[in-house]
Amino acid sequence: MAIELLMPALSPTMEEGTLAKWLVKEGDTVQSGDVIAEIETDKATMEFEAVDEGVIGKIIVAEGTEGVAVNSPIAVLLEEGEDASAVANAGGAAAAAPAATPDAPKAEAAPAAAAPVATAAPAAPTKDGTRVFASPLARRIAAQNGVDLASITGTGPKGRIVKADVEGAQAAPKAAAPQAAAAAPAAAPAASAPTGMSAEVVAKMYADRDYDEVKLDGMRKTIAARLSEAKQTIPHFYLRREVQLDALLKFRSQLNKQLEGKGVKLSVNDFIIKAVANALQEVPEANAVWAGDRVLQLKPSDVAVAVAIEGGLFTPVLKDADMKSLSALSKEMKDLAGRARDRKLAPHEYQGGSFAISNLGMFGIDNFDAIVNPPHAGILAVGAGKPKPVVGADGELKVATVMSMTMSVDHRVIDGAVGANLINAIVENLENPVAMLA
């Protein structure tokens, strides 16, 4: 039977994607695991692998198409011995279906009325309200043999259930739906919270002005949704400190001379990452994340660092940062930042962490307040280091390079005293860089 290849969910936040490039053409033979397309998610460009073997019978979605809904058909794969007639049965309905518009709700395409029932894969099952991912062929075989997909552990890419998994599983009777659920009345849709002026209202306000309309891509939509939610739901509070950088700048200059032959050049940001990672070990209560009904206190220092890219930003995570040398952190950060700007990061490289750093000092910003990126417990906003008059320990007035920092904190996770201990530990590390490396 012909198999529909569906737009995959390549990240937890992905609802739709752009089919950036096909790496195969109609008539090509593919094996399970072959990379057949490149898909742009809300964060990165990812490779899409075939989960079954066969011949590409029809490409439904052309490359460059935007707004392709997750789980909608993008191509048809023919099994051995099948010809083009099977394409009409498996992909005809999807090919005939009109493309979804940004204003229209997306729904899964229904099979054409004339198509034989056997050619359409059964609907994807769920387990505890979560969708069970399985290939169309695996779903058909499971339906024909009475196999409960929710009881199978998939061995395909990202845990997807494939043909071999179903064939190796024993048939299990399908669980009857609870009568109470069937009898329960449909819940009324919750009223949506106000989100400000509508696009139509704003457009009317500026109807007599000249402007260019900039279309929102997936990344900008995700940033808008997540940070709006964060600002509305996270009880922020802010702690501010200034850091004298003269000792750090002198130590950095010495290290860079020694590392010059190895092609390593340490930045102030590298020291900040190390200072935060060490401080999270010194104040373990702050090395935590909010998990809805509980707090998860992490043991390693996994530090996220904001990287500005065209149209948005990434927060790649440097895992076990407290265990790594400054040169190792510097190399890793440069690699992650470079691939972030090319949108080539894998999801596991920008997800996780317990604390983030956002440094706008290189743009000349003195200080600013950043928004906590959930589920992190805090984020450190770093400004520029500038010469300022300060009073020394001996009471004498002198000029020092001073950097302003503001730490935004989720009060559900970190209380004021714990937050104060954390930012004080960061300052201590930065003002005594040699001890930080001991």
ROVEX-77994 format. One record per residue (C-alpha): x negated, y negated, z; residue in one letter; residue number from 1. Coordinates in Angstrom, 2 decimals. Last residue first. Layout:
% residues N
TIGU      c1      c2      c3 r   k
TIGU       X       Y       Z A NUM
...
% end
This chain:
% residues 438
TIGU      c1      c2      c3 r   k
TIGU  -40.96  -27.28   41.11 A 438
TIGU  -39.49  -28.98   38.05 L 437
TIGU  -37.23  -31.34   39.99 M 436
TIGU  -40.12  -32.19   42.30 A 435
TIGU  -41.98  -33.70   39.32 V 434
TIGU  -38.90  -35.65   38.21 P 433
TIGU  -38.45  -37.58   41.49 N 432
TIGU  -36.14  -40.45   40.47 E 431
TIGU  -34.15  -38.18   38.17 L 430
TIGU  -33.78  -35.39   40.72 N 429
TIGU  -32.73  -37.77   43.51 E 428
TIGU  -30.17  -39.42   41.22 V 427
TIGU  -28.63  -36.04   40.33 I 426
TIGU  -28.55  -35.04   44.02 A 425
TIGU  -26.79  -38.32   44.87 N 424
TIGU  -24.25  -37.61   42.12 I 423
TIGU  -23.51  -34.20   43.62 L 422
TIGU  -23.40  -35.28   47.27 N 421
TIGU  -20.97  -38.08   46.39 A 420
TIGU  -18.73  -35.62   44.53 G 419
TIGU  -18.70  -33.31   47.54 V 418
TIGU  -17.81  -36.23   49.83 A 417
TIGU  -15.02  -37.44   47.52 G 416
TIGU  -13.34  -34.10   46.96 D 415
TIGU  -14.00  -31.87   43.96 I 414
TIGU  -11.58  -29.40   42.39 V 413
TIGU   -8.17  -31.08   42.43 R 412
TIGU   -9.94  -34.46   42.50 H 411
TIGU  -11.20  -33.95   38.93 D 410
TIGU  -14.27  -36.19   38.82 V 409
TIGU  -15.58  -38.95   36.57 S 408
TIGU  -19.26  -39.68   37.33 M 407
TIGU  -20.50  -43.13   36.36 T 406
TIGU  -24.21  -43.71   35.73 M 405
TIGU  -26.20  -46.95   35.36 S 404
TIGU  -29.89  -46.87   34.37 M 403
TIGU  -32.50  -49.16   35.88 V 402
TIGU  -36.00  -49.88   34.56 T 401
TIGU  -37.67  -51.80   37.38 A 400
TIGU  -38.73  -55.41   38.01 V 399
TIGU  -39.93  -56.34   41.51 K 398
TIGU  -38.80  -58.18   44.64 L 397
TIGU  -40.70  -57.18   47.77 E 396
TIGU  -38.89  -55.63   50.73 G 395
TIGU  -41.45  -52.84   51.13 D 394
TIGU  -38.99  -50.27   49.81 A 393
TIGU  -38.60  -52.40   46.69 G 392
TIGU  -35.86  -54.96   45.97 V 391
TIGU  -34.75  -54.78   42.36 V 390
TIGU  -34.85  -57.12   39.34 P 389
TIGU  -33.62  -55.37   36.20 K 388
TIGU  -35.24  -53.88   33.07 P 387
TIGU  -32.72  -51.72   31.15 K 386
TIGU  -31.89  -48.01   30.98 G 385
TIGU  -28.76  -47.52   28.89 A 384
TIGU  -25.59  -45.89   30.18 G 383
TIGU  -24.73  -42.33   31.19 V 382
TIGU  -21.18  -41.05   31.76 A 381
TIGU  -21.32  -37.87   33.87 L 380
TIGU  -18.33  -35.52   33.50 I 379
TIGU  -16.44  -33.58   36.15 G 378
TIGU  -14.50  -30.50   37.18 A 377
TIGU  -14.45  -28.94   33.72 H 376
TIGU  -11.24  -27.16   32.62 P 375
TIGU  -10.60  -29.58   31.06 P 374
TIGU  -12.71  -32.43   29.60 N 373
TIGU  -12.85  -35.19   32.21 V 372
TIGU  -12.46  -38.62   30.59 I 371
TIGU  -15.51  -40.90   30.58 A 370
TIGU  -15.92  -44.25   32.35 D 369
TIGU  -18.47  -46.69   30.94 F 368
TIGU  -21.83  -48.32   31.69 N 367
TIGU  -24.54  -50.45   30.05 D 366
TIGU  -23.84  -49.40   26.45 I 365
TIGU  -26.86  -50.02   24.20 G 364
TIGU  -25.97  -47.30   21.69 F 363
TIGU  -28.77  -45.05   22.96 M 362
TIGU  -27.23  -45.35   26.42 G 361
TIGU  -24.01  -43.71   25.25 L 360
TIGU  -24.71  -40.43   27.05 N 359
TIGU  -21.78  -38.11   27.80 S 358
TIGU  -22.66  -35.23   30.11 I 357
TIGU  -20.33  -32.34   31.02 A 356
TIGU  -19.66  -30.03   33.96 F 355
TIGU  -18.30  -26.51   34.40 S 354
TIGU  -19.32  -24.87   31.15 G 353
TIGU  -17.05  -23.01   28.76 G 352
TIGU  -16.50  -23.43   25.04 Q 351
TIGU  -18.90  -25.13   22.62 Y 350
TIGU  -21.28  -22.26   21.79 E 349
TIGU  -18.67  -19.50   22.21 H 348
TIGU  -16.63  -21.12   19.41 P 347
TIGU  -19.46  -20.76   16.85 A 346
TIGU  -21.18  -24.00   15.84 L 345
TIGU  -21.57  -24.79   12.13 K 344
TIGU  -19.80  -28.14   12.01 R 343
TIGU  -22.86  -29.71   10.28 D 342
TIGU  -23.08  -32.29   13.09 R 341
TIGU  -22.65  -29.46   15.61 A 340
TIGU  -25.43  -27.49   13.90 R 339
TIGU  -27.86  -30.34   14.50 G 338
TIGU  -26.67  -30.93   18.07 A 337
TIGU  -26.99  -27.23   18.94 L 336
TIGU  -30.52  -27.00   17.53 D 335
TIGU  -31.67  -30.24   19.17 K 334
TIGU  -30.18  -29.12   22.50 M 333
TIGU  -31.89  -25.73   22.31 E 332
TIGU  -35.29  -27.26   21.58 K 331
TIGU  -34.98  -29.80   24.42 S 330
TIGU  -33.67  -27.22   26.90 L 329
TIGU  -36.63  -24.95   26.12 A 328
TIGU  -39.08  -27.86   26.50 S 327
TIGU  -37.51  -28.86   29.82 L 326
TIGU  -37.79  -25.31   31.14 S 325
TIGU  -34.74  -23.11   31.55 K 324
TIGU  -33.23  -21.55   34.70 M 323
TIGU  -31.10  -24.56   35.69 D 322
TIGU  -29.68  -24.69   32.17 A 321
TIGU  -28.16  -21.21   32.53 D 320
TIGU  -25.93  -21.99   29.52 K 319
TIGU  -26.39  -25.13   27.45 L 318
TIGU  -22.85  -25.82   26.22 V 317
TIGU  -21.99  -27.68   23.02 P 316
TIGU  -19.52  -30.54   23.54 T 315
TIGU  -18.46  -31.56   20.03 F 314
TIGU  -17.32  -34.94   18.78 L 313
TIGU  -15.04  -36.71   16.35 G 312
TIGU  -14.73  -37.98   12.77 G 311
TIGU  -18.40  -37.85   11.84 E 310
TIGU  -20.24  -36.26   14.75 I 309
TIGU  -20.96  -37.44   18.28 A 308
TIGU  -22.48  -34.82   20.58 V 307
TIGU  -21.17  -34.51   24.16 A 306
TIGU  -23.30  -32.26   26.38 V 305
TIGU  -21.89  -29.27   28.26 A 304
TIGU  -23.85  -27.84   31.22 V 303
TIGU  -23.66  -24.20   32.29 D 302
TIGU  -25.32  -24.02   35.72 S 301
TIGU  -24.97  -20.38   36.76 P 300
TIGU  -22.92  -19.35   39.84 K 299
TIGU  -19.51  -20.67   38.90 L 298
TIGU  -16.73  -21.45   41.36 Q 297
TIGU  -13.36  -20.70   39.75 L 296
TIGU  -10.57  -22.74   41.33 V 295
TIGU   -7.03  -21.41   41.55 R 294
TIGU   -3.46  -21.84   40.32 D 293
TIGU   -4.26  -23.56   37.04 G 292
TIGU   -7.88  -22.55   36.54 A 291
TIGU   -9.79  -25.72   37.52 W 290
TIGU  -13.54  -25.31   37.11 V 289
TIGU  -16.46  -25.15   39.55 A 288
TIGU  -20.07  -26.15   40.16 N 287
TIGU  -19.06  -28.84   42.67 A 286
TIGU  -18.99  -26.42   45.62 E 285
TIGU  -22.49  -25.28   44.56 P 284
TIGU  -24.13  -28.60   45.54 V 283
TIGU  -27.86  -27.80   45.15 E 282
TIGU  -27.19  -25.48   42.21 Q 281
TIGU  -25.03  -28.12   40.50 L 280
TIGU  -27.84  -30.62   41.19 A 279
TIGU  -30.33  -28.44   39.31 N 278
TIGU  -28.15  -28.40   36.17 A 277
TIGU  -27.47  -32.15   36.45 V 276
TIGU  -31.18  -32.98   36.73 A 275
TIGU  -32.06  -30.62   33.85 K 274
TIGU  -29.48  -32.25   31.58 I 273
TIGU  -30.66  -35.72   32.62 I 272
TIGU  -34.27  -34.76   31.91 F 271
TIGU  -33.35  -33.66   28.39 D 270
TIGU  -31.41  -36.93   27.94 N 269
TIGU  -34.58  -38.90   28.67 V 268
TIGU  -36.04  -37.23   25.60 S 267
TIGU  -38.81  -34.64   25.41 L 266
TIGU  -40.89  -34.34   22.25 K 265
TIGU  -41.98  -30.82   21.34 V 264
TIGU  -44.08  -30.10   18.26 G 263
TIGU  -46.39  -27.74   20.16 K 262
TIGU  -49.42  -30.00   19.69 G 261
TIGU  -47.53  -32.96   21.13 E 260
TIGU  -46.66  -31.05   24.30 L 259
TIGU  -49.45  -32.57   26.42 Q 258
TIGU  -48.78  -36.09   25.14 K 257
TIGU  -45.06  -35.54   25.65 N 256
TIGU  -45.64  -34.47   29.25 L 255
TIGU  -47.55  -37.65   30.11 Q 254
TIGU  -44.91  -39.91   28.52 S 253
TIGU  -42.14  -38.06   30.34 R 252
TIGU  -43.91  -38.53   33.68 F 251
TIGU  -44.18  -42.31   33.08 K 250
TIGU  -40.53  -42.53   31.98 L 249
TIGU  -39.42  -40.48   34.99 L 248
TIGU  -41.33  -42.62   37.47 A 247
TIGU  -39.91  -45.82   35.94 D 246
TIGU  -36.32  -44.55   35.74 L 245
TIGU  -34.65  -46.24   38.70 Q 244
TIGU  -31.13  -44.80   38.86 V 243
TIGU  -27.88  -46.67   39.52 E 242
TIGU  -24.82  -44.99   40.98 R 241
TIGU  -21.07  -44.92   40.36 R 240
TIGU  -18.37  -42.50   41.50 L 239
TIGU  -14.98  -42.30   39.78 Y 238
TIGU  -11.66  -40.61   40.52 F 237
TIGU   -9.49  -38.70   38.09 H 236
TIGU   -6.28  -36.85   38.96 P 235
TIGU   -6.02  -34.67   35.84 I 234
TIGU   -2.58  -34.47   34.21 T 233
TIGU   -2.15  -37.65   32.15 Q 232
TIGU   -5.80  -38.29   31.27 K 231
TIGU   -6.37  -34.63   30.42 A 230
TIGU   -3.19  -34.32   28.33 E 229
TIGU   -4.14  -37.38   26.30 S 228
TIGU   -7.65  -35.94   26.04 L 227
TIGU   -6.43  -32.60   24.70 R 226
TIGU   -3.86  -33.96   22.21 A 225
TIGU   -5.99  -36.74   20.72 A 224
TIGU   -9.10  -34.56   20.48 I 223
TIGU   -7.09  -31.78   18.82 T 222
TIGU   -5.52  -34.14   16.28 K 221
TIGU   -8.96  -35.65   15.52 R 220
TIGU  -10.43  -32.20   14.96 M 219
TIGU   -7.60  -30.99   12.71 G 218
TIGU   -7.83  -33.99   10.39 D 217
TIGU   -5.80  -37.17   10.81 L 216
TIGU   -5.12  -39.05    7.56 K 215
TIGU   -6.40  -42.63    7.45 V 214
TIGU   -3.90  -45.16    6.08 E 213
TIGU   -5.59  -48.23    4.60 D 212
TIGU   -4.22  -51.66    5.52 Y 211
TIGU   -2.83  -54.93    4.09 D 210
TIGU   -0.23  -56.57    6.30 R 209
TIGU    3.47  -57.21    5.56 D 208
TIGU    4.58  -53.71    6.58 A 207
TIGU    2.56  -53.92    9.81 Y 206
TIGU    5.46  -53.66   12.28 M 205
TIGU    7.31  -51.33    9.90 K 204
TIGU    4.38  -48.88    9.93 A 203
TIGU    4.39  -48.86   13.75 V 202
TIGU    8.11  -47.95   13.85 V 201
TIGU    7.70  -45.24   11.20 E 200
TIGU    4.68  -43.67   12.92 A 199
TIGU    6.64  -43.40   16.17 S 198
TIGU    5.84  -45.60   19.14 M 197
TIGU    4.62  -43.91   22.29 G 196
TIGU    4.49  -40.22   23.19 T 195
TIGU    7.65  -39.92   25.24 P 194
TIGU    7.91  -36.54   26.97 A 193
TIGU    9.78  -33.84   25.13 S 192
TIGU   13.06  -32.71   26.55 A 191
TIGU   12.93  -29.05   27.31 A 190
TIGU   14.74  -26.81   24.88 P 189
TIGU   17.82  -25.21   26.44 A 188
TIGU   17.19  -21.69   27.55 A 187
TIGU   18.92  -18.97   25.61 A 186
TIGU   21.23  -17.02   27.86 P 185
TIGU   19.87  -13.91   29.51 A 184
TIGU   21.66  -10.76   28.47 A 183
TIGU   18.84   -9.43   26.35 A 182
TIGU   16.28  -10.24   29.03 A 181
TIGU   18.38   -8.54   31.68 A 180
TIGU   18.67   -5.48   29.50 Q 179
TIGU   14.90   -5.06   29.52 P 178
TIGU   13.62   -4.19   26.05 A 177
TIGU   13.09   -0.46   25.68 A 176
TIGU    9.45    0.57   25.55 A 175
TIGU    8.43    2.15   22.25 K 174
TIGU    7.59    5.79   22.53 P 173
TIGU    3.87    6.60   22.20 A 172
TIGU    2.15    8.23   19.27 A 171
TIGU   -1.42    9.25   19.95 Q 170
TIGU   -4.23    6.94   18.85 A 169
TIGU   -7.01    7.84   16.46 G 168
TIGU   -5.03    6.92   13.33 E 167
TIGU   -4.13    3.58   14.93 V 166
TIGU   -7.73    2.64   15.67 D 165
TIGU   -8.91    3.76   12.21 A 164
TIGU   -6.41    1.42   10.48 K 163
TIGU   -7.53   -1.71   12.32 V 162
TIGU   -6.70   -3.38   15.65 I 161
TIGU   -8.43   -6.76   16.03 R 160
TIGU  -10.87   -7.06   18.92 G 159
TIGU  -12.63  -10.15   17.56 K 158
TIGU  -13.60   -8.20   14.41 P 157
TIGU  -12.22   -4.64   14.46 G 156
TIGU  -12.45   -2.17   17.34 T 155
TIGU   -8.96   -2.74   18.73 G 154
TIGU   -7.83   -1.38   22.08 T 153
TIGU   -4.45    0.33   21.69 I 152
TIGU   -1.52    0.27   24.15 S 151
TIGU    0.03   -2.89   22.68 A 150
TIGU    0.00   -1.21   19.27 L 149
TIGU    2.63    1.32   20.40 D 148
TIGU    2.45    4.14   17.85 V 147
TIGU    5.77    5.39   16.45 G 146
TIGU    4.23    6.99   13.39 N 145
TIGU    5.71    4.80   10.66 Q 144
TIGU    5.50    1.64   12.76 A 143
TIGU    1.86    2.31   13.67 A 142
TIGU    0.95    2.96   10.03 I 141
TIGU    2.60   -0.31    8.99 R 140
TIGU    0.92   -2.31   11.77 R 139
TIGU   -2.51   -0.88   10.96 A 138
TIGU   -2.06   -1.78    7.29 L 137
TIGU   -1.10   -5.36    8.16 P 136
TIGU   -4.25   -5.70   10.34 S 135
TIGU   -3.70   -5.99   14.08 A 134
TIGU   -3.82   -8.85   16.58 F 133
TIGU   -1.60   -8.35   19.64 V 132
TIGU    0.13  -11.65   20.39 R 131
TIGU    0.30  -12.60   24.06 T 130
TIGU    3.64  -12.64   25.91 G 129
TIGU    2.64   -9.80   28.22 D 128
TIGU    1.73   -7.77   25.12 K 127
TIGU    3.04   -8.88   21.74 T 126
TIGU    3.70   -7.13   18.46 P 125
TIGU    2.99   -8.62   15.01 A 124
TIGU    5.99   -8.23   12.72 A 123
TIGU    6.08   -5.13   10.57 P 122
TIGU    4.00   -5.16    7.36 A 121
TIGU    6.01   -5.53    4.16 A 120
TIGU    5.59   -2.94    1.41 T 119
TIGU    7.89   -0.33    2.97 A 118
TIGU   10.91   -2.64    2.86 V 117
TIGU   10.87   -2.81   -0.94 P 116
TIGU   10.82   -6.43   -2.20 A 115
TIGU   14.08   -7.75   -3.61 A 114
TIGU   14.94   -9.78   -0.55 A 113
TIGU   11.52  -11.44   -0.52 A 112
TIGU    9.57  -10.95    2.70 P 111
TIGU    9.83  -13.78    5.26 A 110
TIGU    7.00  -16.30    5.59 A 109
TIGU    6.10  -17.13    9.18 E 108
TIGU    7.38  -20.52   10.18 A 107
TIGU    5.73  -23.96   10.23 K 106
TIGU    7.86  -26.89   11.24 P 105
TIGU    8.03  -29.60    8.56 A 104
TIGU    6.44  -33.03    8.95 D 103
TIGU    2.92  -31.99    7.88 P 102
TIGU    4.34  -30.16    4.85 T 101
TIGU    4.38  -26.40    4.55 A 100
TIGU    3.64  -25.02    1.09 A  99
TIGU    6.63  -23.61   -0.74 P  98
TIGU    7.08  -19.83   -0.68 A  97
TIGU    6.67  -18.17   -4.05 A  96
TIGU    3.17  -16.86   -3.39 A  95
TIGU    4.20  -15.62    0.05 A  94
TIGU    7.17  -13.80   -1.35 A  93
TIGU    5.22  -12.25   -4.15 G  92
TIGU    2.30  -11.12   -2.03 G  91
TIGU    3.07   -7.58   -1.02 A  90
TIGU    5.55   -6.53   -3.71 N  89
TIGU    4.10   -8.57   -6.56 A  88
TIGU    0.61   -7.43   -5.65 V  87
TIGU    1.60   -3.78   -5.82 A  86
TIGU    2.25   -4.17   -9.56 S  85
TIGU   -1.38   -5.25  -10.01 A  84
TIGU   -2.69   -1.74   -9.51 D  83
TIGU   -3.17    0.62   -6.61 E  82
TIGU   -5.50    3.62   -6.81 G  81
TIGU   -7.70    2.62   -3.86 E  80
TIGU   -6.07   -0.02   -1.70 E  79
TIGU   -5.24   -3.52   -2.95 L  78
TIGU   -5.94   -6.60   -0.82 L  77
TIGU   -3.63   -9.60   -1.15 V  76
TIGU   -4.68  -13.16   -0.29 A  75
TIGU   -3.85  -16.16    1.95 I  74
TIGU   -0.79  -14.90    3.81 P  73
TIGU    0.31  -17.02    6.85 S  72
TIGU   -0.97  -15.82   10.23 N  71
TIGU   -2.35  -19.27   11.22 V  70
TIGU   -0.79  -22.04    9.13 A  69
TIGU   -2.70  -23.42    6.13 V  68
TIGU   -2.91  -27.19    6.65 G  67
TIGU   -5.49  -27.87    3.96 E  66
TIGU   -6.11  -26.10    0.65 T  65
TIGU   -9.71  -26.52   -0.55 G  64
TIGU   -9.87  -22.98   -1.84 E  63
TIGU   -6.64  -21.76   -3.36 A  62
TIGU   -4.15  -19.87   -1.22 V  61
TIGU   -2.60  -16.74   -2.77 I  60
TIGU   -5.71  -14.99   -4.08 I  59
TIGU   -4.52  -11.76   -5.68 K  58
TIGU   -5.68   -8.17   -5.99 G  57
TIGU   -8.93   -8.39   -4.02 I  56
TIGU   -9.95   -4.72   -4.07 V  55
TIGU  -10.12   -2.49   -1.02 G  54
TIGU  -11.65   -2.04    2.40 E  53
TIGU  -10.07   -3.28    5.61 D  52
TIGU  -10.99   -5.91    8.22 V  51
TIGU  -12.38   -8.45    5.72 A  50
TIGU  -14.46  -11.14    7.40 E  49
TIGU  -13.74  -14.88    7.59 F  48
TIGU  -16.77  -17.14    8.19 E  47
TIGU  -16.26  -20.28   10.26 M  46
TIGU  -16.50  -24.01    9.57 T  45
TIGU  -16.11  -25.90   12.84 A  44
TIGU  -13.87  -27.71   15.32 K  43
TIGU  -10.21  -27.85   14.23 D  42
TIGU  -10.93  -24.86   12.02 T  41
TIGU  -12.51  -24.88    8.57 E  40
TIGU  -12.43  -21.49    6.86 I  39
TIGU  -15.16  -19.89    4.76 E  38
TIGU  -14.13  -16.81    2.81 A  37
TIGU  -14.89  -13.15    2.01 I  36
TIGU  -17.51  -12.12    4.55 V  35
TIGU  -17.69   -8.33    4.36 D  34
TIGU  -16.91   -6.56    7.66 G  33
TIGU  -14.62   -3.92    6.16 S  32
TIGU  -15.68   -3.42    2.56 Q  31
TIGU  -14.80   -5.53   -0.47 V  30
TIGU  -14.27   -4.81   -4.17 T  29
TIGU  -13.87   -7.87   -6.39 D  28
TIGU  -10.93   -7.97   -8.81 G  27
TIGU   -9.73  -11.43   -7.84 E  26
TIGU  -12.66  -13.52   -6.64 K  25
TIGU  -14.88  -13.44   -3.57 V  24
TIGU  -16.71  -16.08   -1.50 L  23
TIGU  -13.60  -18.29   -1.33 W  22
TIGU  -14.25  -21.75    0.10 K  21
TIGU  -12.77  -24.32    2.47 A  20
TIGU   -9.47  -22.67    3.33 L  19
TIGU   -8.44  -25.42    5.73 T  18
TIGU   -6.93  -24.44    9.06 G  17
TIGU   -3.77  -24.23   11.12 E  16
TIGU   -2.86  -23.56   14.73 E  15
TIGU   -6.41  -23.30   16.11 M  14
TIGU   -6.81  -24.07   19.81 T  13
TIGU   -8.17  -20.65   20.87 P  12
TIGU  -10.53  -20.50   17.87 S  11
TIGU  -10.70  -18.42   14.70 L  10
TIGU   -6.96  -17.71   14.42 A   9
TIGU   -6.93  -15.88   11.10 P   8
TIGU   -5.08  -16.86    7.90 M   7
TIGU   -3.58  -13.56    6.82 L   6
TIGU   -4.76  -10.96    4.34 L   5
TIGU   -1.71   -9.10    2.99 E   4
TIGU   -2.33   -5.43    2.35 I   3
TIGU   -1.14   -3.54   -0.74 A   2
TIGU    0.00    0.00    0.00 M   1
% end
